[in-house]
Amino acid sequence: MFVDGYYNELSYFTEDRSTLKKAFRSLFSPEVFYVAEVQGVIIGILACSHHRQRAMPVELAPLQEAFGEKTGELAYNVMKNEFNPALPYDEETGYIECVATTTKARGKGVSTALMKHVQEELPYKRYVLEVTDGNLVALSLYQKFGFREIERKSEEDVEGIGFSERIYMEWRKPVFR
């Protein structure tokens, strides 16, 4: 599911989906992942991490085992700063770190159902996420959920990564009085 959802980005390391699956299979923190399933088949995932647990801490060994020594080290060096540092948020903030659906499930409410579940069932009062300016579908989805932009960070190597800004958005649970 992760490889399918992020294939465009991950195919930089290899276009072989089975190698990508092997590389990332052991890196997930299942305790922060939520899945949508139909008849035993996972059709969507959403990770909501927090300041104590990231969704996918990157390790060198599995990447080198899957990609080879040099490409594995490259993948690790590219991804470690993105996925390993502790989040700068308090205990009341959940971080939406990964949302993906199968191609067949897109546009059918799977991401909506996952997001609603997390917003309603998890104890966080605030949710934060990052989306790139090139991902207009996701940006639109998050705005539909009531997320609002709180910050933008420009990227230096625009051509190498395919987007120019990271957009940070937040959503707060309504307070009833």
C-alpha positions in Angstrom: 0.0 0.0 0.0 2.8 2.4 1.0 4.8 1.7 -2.2 1.7 2.1 -4.4 0.8 5.4 -2.7 4.3 6.9 -2.9 5.6 5.1 -6.0 6.5 8.3 -7.9 8.8 9.4 -5.1 10.2 6.0 -4.3 10.9 5.0 -7.9 13.9 7.3 -7.7 15.7 4.4 -5.9 14.3 1.6 -8.1 11.3 1.0 -10.4 10.9 -2.6 -9.1 7.9 -2.6 -6.8 8.9 -5.8 -5.1 12.3 -4.4 -4.2 10.6 -1.3 -2.8 8.3 -3.4 -0.7 11.2 -5.4 0.7 13.1 -2.2 1.5 10.3 -0.6 3.5 8.4 -3.6 5.0 10.2 -3.7 8.3 10.4 0.1 8.9 6.8 0.7 9.8 5.6 1.4 13.4 2.2 -0.4 13.2 1.0 1.2 16.4 0.4 4.5 14.7 -1.0 3.1 11.4 -4.7 2.8 10.6 -6.0 0.8 7.7 -9.1 0.6 5.6 -9.9 -2.9 4.5 -12.5 -4.4 2.2 -13.0 -8.2 2.2 -9.5 -8.7 3.8 -7.7 -6.4 1.3 -6.1 -3.2 2.6 -7.3 -0.3 0.4 -6.0 2.6 2.4 -3.6 3.6 5.2 -3.2 6.6 7.4 -0.4 7.1 10.0 -1.0 9.4 12.9 2.3 9.7 14.8 3.2 11.9 17.8 6.2 13.4 19.5 7.3 10.0 21.0 6.7 7.8 17.9 7.3 8.4 14.2 5.4 6.3 11.6 8.4 5.0 9.7 11.8 5.5 11.3 14.3 4.8 8.6 17.1 2.3 9.2 20.2 1.7 7.0 20.4 -2.1 7.1 17.0 -2.9 5.5 17.5 -0.4 2.7 21.0 -1.7 1.9 19.7 -5.3 2.0 17.0 -4.4 -0.6 18.8 -1.8 -2.8 22.4 -2.8 -2.4 25.1 -1.0 -0.4 25.4 2.3 -2.3 21.7 2.9 -3.2 20.7 1.8 0.3 23.0 4.3 1.8 21.7 7.0 -0.6 18.1 6.1 0.3 18.9 6.2 4.0 20.7 9.6 3.7 17.8 11.1 1.7 15.1 9.8 4.1 16.6 9.9 7.6 16.1 13.6 8.1 12.6 13.4 6.9 11.4 10.4 8.9 13.7 10.0 12.0 13.8 13.2 14.0 11.4 13.6 16.9 8.4 15.8 16.1 8.4 19.3 17.6 4.8 19.0 18.9 3.3 18.6 22.3 1.3 15.6 23.7 -2.0 17.1 22.5 -0.9 17.1 18.8 -1.1 14.2 16.4 0.9 14.3 13.2 -0.7 12.9 10.0 2.3 11.4 8.4 1.2 9.1 5.7 -2.1 8.8 3.8 -2.4 6.5 0.8 -5.1 4.5 -1.0 -5.0 1.9 -3.7 -5.6 3.3 -7.2 -9.0 1.6 -7.4 -10.1 3.1 -4.1 -9.2 6.7 -4.9 -12.1 9.1 -5.0 -14.4 6.7 -3.1 -14.1 8.1 0.4 -11.4 5.9 1.8 -9.1 8.7 2.9 -12.1 10.6 4.2 -13.2 7.6 6.4 -9.6 7.1 7.7 -9.3 10.8 8.5 -12.7 11.0 10.3 -11.8 7.9 12.3 -8.5 9.4 13.5 -10.0 12.8 14.2 -12.9 11.3 16.2 -11.2 8.4 18.0 -7.7 9.6 18.9 -7.2 11.8 22.0 -5.4 14.7 20.2 -6.9 18.1 20.3 -4.8 19.3 17.3 -3.6 17.6 14.2 -0.8 18.8 11.9 0.3 17.5 8.5 2.6 18.4 5.7 1.7 18.4 2.0 3.7 19.6 -1.0 2.5 22.4 -3.2 2.5 19.9 -6.1 0.1 17.5 -4.5 -3.1 19.4 -5.3 -5.4 16.4 -4.8 -4.2 16.0 -1.2 -4.2 19.7 -0.5 -7.8 19.9 -1.6 -8.7 16.9 0.6 -7.1 18.4 3.6 -8.8 21.8 3.1 -12.1 19.9 2.8 -11.5 18.4 6.3 -11.0 21.9 7.6 -7.2 22.0 7.8 -5.8 25.4 7.4 -2.4 26.5 6.4 0.0 27.5 9.2 3.4 27.6 7.5 5.2 27.2 4.2 8.8 26.2 3.7 10.6 26.7 0.4 12.8 23.9 -1.1 16.2 24.6 -2.6 16.5 21.7 -5.1 13.1 22.1 -6.8 14.0 20.2 -9.9 15.4 17.3 -8.0 12.3 16.8 -5.8 9.4 17.9 -8.0 7.9 20.5 -5.7 8.8 24.0 -4.5 7.2 24.3 -1.1 6.1 22.2 1.9 2.8 23.4 3.3 2.1 22.7 6.9 -1.6 22.6 7.9 -3.4 22.1 11.2 -6.9 21.1 12.3 -8.2 21.6 15.9 -11.0 19.7 17.5 -14.0 22.0 18.1 -14.4 23.1 21.7 -18.0 22.8 23.0 -19.0 25.0 25.9 
